[in-house]
Amino acid sequence: MQLLAIGLNHHTAPLAIRERLAFPAETLTAALAQLVESHAAREATIVSTCNRTELYCATTQPEEVLRWLVGYHDMALGEVAPYLYQLDAAETARHAFRVASGLDSMVLGETQILGQIKDAVRSAERAGTMGSLLNGLFQKTFAVAKDVRSQTAVGASSVSMAAAGVKLAEQIFASVSELNVLFIGAGEMIELVATHFAARQPRKITVANRTLERGQRLAAEFGGNAITLSELPEQLQHYDVVVSSTASQLPIIGKGMVERAIKARRHRPMFMLDLAVPRDIEAEVGRMDDVFLYTVDDIASIVEVGQQARNQAAEEAEAIINHRVVEFVDWLKRRESVPLIRALRDESERIRRHTLDAALKQLARGDAPEKVLEALSLQLTNKLMHPPTQALSTGSGAAHDAQVELIARLYRLHPEQ
């Protein structure tokens, strides 16, 4: 059984490709079950965020995992292959450790990804696709991330994606306090961004969500109001800032809707931040006059504050990770020996039972206990010594020399020359 990771991220693939391979949270459990039921993988976990889609698997058929991934999204392998990476066991561990520690994020040292990986593991547990191999990997991953956070300053002075959104808005408008802000969606990312905007005390905060009740709960935290997504066409014109992050597979805001809103606003500018993957706002909106549209990839340059200090801390984090990768690979090697150890114990038990049965029969016949015990010990010794003795008595050359050295080491022998 082989441990591997297959995926793409913001380093290897543009947003247009990433959004096509994304797994909405509500589909993860079913997708994982389908992957395992297809026999492409024995164990599986899928990490899907705005910056990455990665499949962590225990499998004997890596090529089948890849076929399943592109088939699930109805894509051709040739469309995706240039952007994908496939990692072996050691590199899978290193990659998982780096991702969870925030070293592979668009924002170096950000902490949100660790929670997203934990969510992915919980989805795999619900789907029944977590086995001993992936459980070992992710338990080690969480421990490494904790060590990196506690022993280095890799997350210090980082500007989050949420804070970057506020900074971008402040480059376009004089003051956030004079703006009406609309948040589309009510998930974790929207909550984070809303927290940063609310700290600037905008004139009005509104949450638009598919479910009004959930939108109202989030809006209440910031003294705002809530509307449904169906109200967007009539309400969009009233907002200077629009931040969207939903799990919709299709755009929620199209060019026509924004054109009507801009006309009703008499061409007052509108700042739009689309943090969703797949995107919530049609890309054509970004080419309109009076609209400033940014995606997750566009705001990477905003998050460079404190980058040099965090780069130095990242070197310390990499040293921790290198050490932990060696430990994990050692664990994998020991794990590979488990079937052999089990087989060795089973064979030893078979010999013990066979020899004991013979001794019990001798005692039942009335043989002297002393003679039975003597015969028992000799028989056990002979049976257990037969395999190594036979190995030493046969063969020649380098292979024989290696067997001699191995047996001497196993039995801690120092024969006189």
N, C-alpha and C positions, 0 to 999 in steps of 0.2 A: 504494500500500500504506500503510495507516494503522496507527500504533502506538497501542495503547490498553490500559487496565487496567480490568477489571470485577471487583468484589468487595464484600465486607462485612467488618467487623471489630468489635471490642469497643466501639468508639465508636458504631457505627450499628445493631448488632443484638444482641439478648439471646442468651444461651447456648442457649436452646431452638431458635433459628433457626440459629445457627452450627454446632451439632452435626449438623444435617440436611444442611448443605452441605459438610461436611468430606470430605477425600479421605485415606483411610488411605495411609501411605507405600507399602505394597506394591501399591497400585492405581494409583499415579501414572503409571508408564510406559505401562500399557495405556490409561489415560484420555487421556493426551496424544496417543497414536497415534490413538485414536478421534476426538478433536477435529479433528486435522489431516485425517484420512481423510474426515471428513464435509464437508470443504471450507469449514467455517465460518472457519477460520484457516489461514494459510500457515505461521506460526511460533507456538509456544505454550510457556509455562512456567506451572506452577501452584504457588503458595505456599500451603500449608495447614498451619496451626498451631492451637493451642487458642484463639488470639485472632483469627484471620483466615483467610479463604479468598479468594485473589485470582488472577485469570487475566490474565497479561500476553501480549498477542497482536499479531501483525502480520496484518492482515486488511483486506479491502475490504467486509466484511459484519458490522459490530458486532452487529446485531440477531440474526444467526445464532449468534454466540458466546453471547449471552445465552440464546437458546432451547436451545442445547446444554447449557448449565450446569444449567438447571432441569429439562430433560428427563433428563439423566444421573441426577439425584437424585429423579426421579419426583415433582416438585413442580409446582404451578401458578405461572405468572409472577406472578399477583396476590398469592400468599403471600410472595414474596421481594422484589418490586419496591420496597416502602417502605424496605427496609434496604440496598439496593444503591447503589454509586456507580459511575459510568462516567467515566473520565478521558481527556482528549485527550493528544496526544503530550507536550507540555510538562509537563502536570500528572502524567502517568504517570511521567516522569523525576523530578519533584520528589517524588512519593509514594515511589517506589522508594528514592531517596536518603535520605529521612527514615526510612523503615522500617528500612533496613539500618543506619542510624546510631543506632537506638534511640530516635528522637524520637516515634515513633507507638506505642510499646509501653505496656502497662499499667504497667510499671516503667520510668520514664524513664531512658534511658541503658543499659538492659540489653544484654548482648552476645550472648545465645543466638540472637537472631533472625538475626544475620548468618550463623551457621553453618547455620541452617534455610534461608535463601535459597540458600546455596551448595549445599546438598543438593538443593533444588528444581531448580537449574540442572543439576546432574549427572544428575538424573532425566530432564530434557528432552534432554540430550545422548544418554543411552542410548536414548531414544525416537526420536531423530532429528528432533526438532521445534525445535531451536535453529538459527536462521539468522543472517545477518549483522546484521539489525536488532536482535534481542534480544541477540545476543552483544555488540554495541556498547553496548546499554543496561546490561547487567549488569557488564561490565568497568568501565564508568564508575561504576556503583553501588558496586562493591567499592573502587575508588580513593577515592571520596568518603567512604565509611565509614572508611577508613583515615585520611584527612585529619582528619575530625571527631574520631576517637579520639585522634590524636596532637597536635592543635592546640587542643583544648578539654578541659574537665574534666566533660563531660556525664555520664560514667559514674561519677564519683567519689561516694562515700558512698551508693550505691544499695543498697537492700535487695532482694535477689532474691526471686523467688517461692519458691525453695527455703528461704531463710532465714526468710521470712514464715511458712512452715508450722511451723517450730520455735517462733517467737514465739507463734503461736496456741495451740499445745499447752501452752506454759508459762503461758498465761492460764487454762487449765483445770486443769492438774495442778501440784502443788507443785514437782516436780523430774522432768525427763526421765530421770534416772539410775535412777528407781524403776519405769520403764515397760517393757512389752514392746511392740515396734514391728514392725508388719507392712507390708512394701512389696509391692504387687501390680504386676507388670510388671518388666522389666529393661532398659528403654531409658534414653536420656540423661537425661530429666527425673527418673526414679526414682533414678538414680545421683547426680544433683545433690542431691536432697532427702536421700538416705541419707547423703551426706557430711556434711551439716549436723547431722543427728540423731546420727550416730556420734560427732561431736565432743563431744556431751553425755554420751556413754557410757551409753546406756540398758541396762537389765538384759538385754534379749534383742533380737536383730535377726533377722528372718526375711524371706526373699524368696519370694513365690509367683509362679510363672511357668508359662505353658503348656508350655514346654520346660524340664524339670528341669535339664539340663546348663547352660543359659545362666543360670538362676537361681542355680545353685551357684557359677558363676564370679563373679557379682556379690556374692553373700553372702560369699564367701571374702575379698573385699577389706575387709570390715568385721567379720570374725570371727563371722559369723552362719551360719545354716543355711538350707536351701531346701526348699520343698514345691511340689507341683503345684497348679494351679487347682482340680482335682477334689477336693482335700483341704480346701478352704476351709470348706464347711459344718460340718465337725467341728472345725476348728482356730480359727475366727474368735473364739470365746469367750475364747481365751487372750490376746488382744491389747488393749491400752489405746489404742493409736494405730494407725490403718490409713490408709496413703497409697497411692492407686491412680492409675496412668497407663499404660493399655494402648491398643492400636489396635483394640480390639474394637468392633464396630458395635452390639452389644447390651449391656445392663447385665450385669455379672458378679456383682454383689451385689444381691440383692433384699430387699424389706422382710421377707419371711418368714424369710430366713436371719439377718438382724440381730435380729429379734424372738427367735428361739431362742437366739442368742448372748447377748443382754442378760439373758434369763431365766436362763441357765446362769451368768452373771456375778453373779447376785443384784442386778441393776440398778446395778452399779458403772458409772460413766460411760465412754463410749467416744468418742474423738475421731476423726473420719473426714475426710480431705482428698481430694477427687476432682479431680485435675488433668487428667483425660481429656476430650477432645472428639471424638466423642460421649461422654457421661458413662458411667462404669463402675458407679456406684452409683445405684439408683433414687431419684428426687427425693423420693418418699414417706418415705424413711428419715429425712429431715431434720425431719419432723414428729413423730418419736417422742421420748418422754421418755427421758432418760439418753443420748441420742445427739447429739453436736455435729458436724453435717455442714457442710462448707464446700466451695465450688467455686472455680474460678479467678476468677470474678467477685466472689465474696464477700471475697476477701483483698486487694482493691485498696487499701483504706484502711490496710492494714498497711505498705504500701511507700512511705509518705510521708517517711521519714527522709531528711534532706538534700535535700528537694525544692526549697527556695528557692534553694540554691546551684546545683543542677543546672538550674533554670529560667534562671538568668543565663547559665550555660554554653550552654544550648540556644539562646539568642539569638545567640551567637557561631556556633554550628553552623548556624543558619538562614542567616546571612550567607554562610557557605562554600557552602551548598547553592544559594542563589540564584545565585551566580556560576557554579557548575558547571552549573546548569540552562541558563543562557544559552549556555555552551559546547556543551552537548549539542544544543540546538535549532539552533545554527549548524552542527553536524556533520550533523544531519538535513537541513538545507537544502542543504548541499554534496552530500550523498548523493543528494538528489532530482535534482541536476544531472548526475549520472553518465550516465544514458541519453542526454541531450542531447549531452554531451561525446563520448560514444562515437559517436553518429550523425554529429556534426560531423567527427570524425576519419575515419569510414568514407567520408563524402562527399569529404573532401580526398584520401584515398587513391585513390578512384575517379578523381578528376580527374588525379592524378599518374600513375596507371597508363595512362590513356587518352592523355595527352599524351606520355608516354615511348614508348608503342607507336608513335605517329605519328612521333616523332623517329627511332626505330630503323629504321622502314621507309624514311625519307628517306636515312639513312646507307647502308642496303642498296642503294638505287638509285644510290649514288655521289655524292649531293649533298655539297657542301663542308661540313665539320664546323662552320665558323664560322657559315654560314647556318642550319644545323640548330639550333645552340645559340641563335642569335638568335631563330629562330621558336619554339623551345621556351620560352624565357623570356617572350616576348610572349604566347604562348598560355596559359601558366600564370597570368601576371599578369591577363590578361583574364578568364579563368574564375573566378579567386579574387576579383576585384574586382567581378564582375557583380552578385552579390546585394546588397552594401551600396550600390553605385551605383544600382541599380534602386530600392532602398528610399528613397534620397535624392531620386530624381527623381519619385516618385509620392506621392500623399497630400497632405493639408493639415491645418491646424488643430493642436490640441494633440498628437494622435498623431504627426503629422509632426515637430513640434518635439521631442518625446521621442525619436524615432528619430535625429534630428540630434545631439542631446546624447549619446545612447548611443554612436553610432558615433564621435563625436569623442573620447569617453572611452576606448573600446576601442582605438582606434588612436593615442591620445595626440596628437591634433591640436589646433592652436591657429590656426585660419584667421583671416586678417585680415578685418576687417569693412569 
